[in-house]
Amino acid sequence: MENEMKYTEAFEELQTIVSDMEDSKISIDDLDIKIKRASELLKICKDKLFKTETNVQKILNEIKDYSKD
C-alpha cells in the first residue's frame, strides 16, 4: 500500500479538477475522463474520512472504558 494516495493529495487534485471545470479549462473530449477521475478521488476521500472517524471513535471508546476502571 505504499502507492496509496493520501487524503490531501486526492483533495488537492479534486480541487484542481473542479476549478478547471468552473473556468472551462477542460475540453468536452476530456470531460468524461476528468469526471471519472473526480469520482475516484471522491471515493478515496470518503473512504479515508470514514476510516479516520472509525479509528477516532474506537480510541474515544477505549479512553471512556479505561476511565470507568
LUMMAR-136217 format. One record per residue: residue number from 1; residue in three letters; chain; z, x, y of N, C-alpha, C, O in turn. Coordinates in steps of 0.1 Angstrom, whole numbers, plus 2048, in hexadecimal, padded with zeros to 3 digits. Layout:
N
NUM|ala|A|Z|X|Y|Z|X|Y|Z|X|Y|Z|X|Y
...
//
This chain:
69
1|met|A|800|808|7F4|800|800|800|800|809|80D|804|804|817
2|glu|A|7FC|815|80C|7FC|81E|817|7F2|819|822|7F4|81B|82E
3|asn|A|7E7|812|81D|7DD|80E|826|7E0|800|82C|7D7|7FA|833
4|glu|A|7EB|7FB|829|7EF|7ED|82E|7F0|7EE|83E|7F6|7F6|844
5|met|A|7E9|7E4|844|7E9|7E4|852|7F6|7DF|858|7FC|7D6|852
6|lys|A|7FB|7E5|862|807|7E2|869|805|7D5|871|7FA|7D3|876
7|tyr|A|810|7CE|874|80F|7C2|87C|809|7C5|889|800|7BD|88E
8|thr|A|80E|7CF|890|80A|7D2|89D|7FB|7D5|89E|7F4|7D1|8A7
9|glu|A|7F6|7DC|893|7E7|7DF|893|7DF|7D3|891|7D5|7D1|898
10|ala|A|7E4|7CA|888|7DD|7BD|886|7DD|7B5|892|7D3|7AF|896
11|phe|A|7E8|7B4|899|7EA|7AC|8A5|7E1|7B1|8B0|7DA|7A9|8B7
12|glu|A|7E1|7BE|8B2|7D8|7C4|8BD|7C9|7C2|8BA|7C2|7BF|8C3
13|glu|A|7C5|7C3|8AD|7B7|7C1|8AA|7B4|7B2|8AD|7A9|7AF|8B2
14|leu|A|7BD|7A9|8A9|7BB|79B|8AB|7BA|798|8BA|7B1|790|8BE
15|gln|A|7C2|79E|8C2|7C2|79C|8D1|7B4|7A1|8D6|7AE|79A|8DF
16|thr|A|7AF|7AC|8D1|7A2|7B1|8D5|797|7A7|8D2|78E|7A4|8DA
17|ile|A|797|7A2|8C6|78D|798|8C2|78E|78C|8CB|783|787|8D0
18|val|A|79A|786|8CD|79B|77B|8D6|796|77E|8E4|78F|775|8EA
19|ser|A|79A|789|8E9|796|78D|8F7|787|78E|8F7|780|789|901
20|asp|A|780|794|8ED|772|795|8ED|76B|788|8EC|761|785|8F2
21|met|A|771|77E|8E5|76C|771|8E4|76D|76A|8F1|763|763|8F6
22|glu|A|778|76B|8F8|77A|765|905|771|76A|90F|76C|763|918
23|asp|A|76E|777|90E|765|77E|918|756|77D|914|74D|783|91A
24|ser|A|753|776|909|746|774|904|73F|782|900|733|784|902
25|lys|A|747|78B|8FB|742|798|8F7|73D|798|8E9|738|7A3|8E5
26|ile|A|740|78E|8E2|73B|78D|8D4|72F|785|8D3|72E|779|8D7
27|ser|A|725|78B|8CD|718|784|8CB|71A|779|8C0|723|779|8B8
28|ile|A|711|76F|8C1|711|764|8B7|70F|76A|8A9|715|765|89F
29|asp|A|707|775|8A8|705|77B|89B|712|781|895|714|781|889
30|asp|A|71B|786|89E|727|78C|899|733|783|899|73E|786|894
31|leu|A|731|777|89E|73C|76D|8A0|743|76A|892|74F|76A|891
32|asp|A|73A|767|888|73F|764|87B|748|76F|875|752|76C|86F
33|ile|A|743|77B|876|74A|787|871|758|788|878|762|78B|872
34|lys|A|758|787|886|764|788|88D|76E|77D|88A|77A|77F|88A
35|ile|A|769|771|888|772|766|885|778|768|877|784|765|875
36|lys|A|771|76D|86E|776|770|860|781|77B|861|78B|77A|85B
37|arg|A|77E|785|869|787|790|86B|794|78B|872|79F|78F|86E
38|ala|A|792|782|87C|79E|77D|883|7A7|775|879|7B3|775|87A
39|ser|A|7A0|76E|870|7A8|766|866|7B0|76F|85D|7BB|76C|859
40|glu|A|7AA|77B|859|7B1|785|851|7BD|78A|858|7C8|78C|853
41|leu|A|7BB|78D|865|7C5|793|86D|7D1|789|86F|7DC|78D|86F
42|leu|A|7CD|77C|871|7D8|772|872|7E0|771|866|7EC|770|866
43|lys|A|7DA|772|85A|7E1|772|84D|7EA|77E|84C|7F6|77C|848
44|ile|A|7E6|78A|850|7EE|796|84F|7FA|794|858|805|796|854
45|cys|A|7F8|78F|864|803|78D|86E|80D|782|868|819|784|869
46|lys|A|808|777|864|810|76D|85E|818|772|852|824|76F|852
47|asp|A|812|779|849|819|77E|83D|824|788|841|82F|787|83C
48|lys|A|821|790|84B|82B|79A|84F|837|793|856|843|797|854
49|leu|A|834|789|85E|83F|782|865|847|77A|85B|854|77A|85C
50|phe|A|841|775|851|849|76D|846|851|777|83F|85D|774|83C
51|lys|A|84C|782|83B|854|78C|833|860|791|83C|86B|793|836
52|thr|A|85D|794|848|868|798|851|873|78E|852|87F|791|852
53|glu|A|86F|781|855|878|777|856|881|775|849|88D|773|84A
54|thr|A|87A|776|83E|881|775|831|88B|780|82F|897|77E|82B
55|asn|A|887|78C|833|890|798|831|89C|796|83B|8A7|799|837
56|val|A|89A|792|847|8A4|791|851|8AE|786|84C|8BA|788|84D
57|gln|A|8A9|77B|847|8B2|770|842|8BA|775|837|8C6|772|836
58|lys|A|8B4|77D|82E|8BB|782|822|8C7|78B|827|8D2|78A|822
59|ile|A|8C4|794|831|8CE|79D|836|8D9|795|83D|8E5|798|83B
60|leu|A|8D6|78B|844|8E0|783|84B|8E8|77B|841|8F5|77A|843
61|asn|A|8E2|777|836|8EA|770|82C|8F4|77A|825|8FF|776|822
62|glu|A|8EF|786|823|8F8|790|81C|903|793|826|90F|795|821
63|ile|A|901|794|833|90C|797|83C|915|78C|83C|922|78E|83C
64|lys|A|910|780|83C|919|774|83C|921|773|830|92D|770|831
65|asp|A|91B|776|824|923|776|818|92D|781|817|938|77F|812
66|tyr|A|92A|78C|81D|933|798|81D|93F|795|826|94A|799|822
67|ser|A|93D|78D|831|948|78A|83A|952|781|833|95D|780|838
68|lys|A|94D|779|82A|956|76F|823|960|776|81A|96B|770|817
69|asp|A|95D|782|815|966|788|80C|972|78D|812|97B|793|80B
//
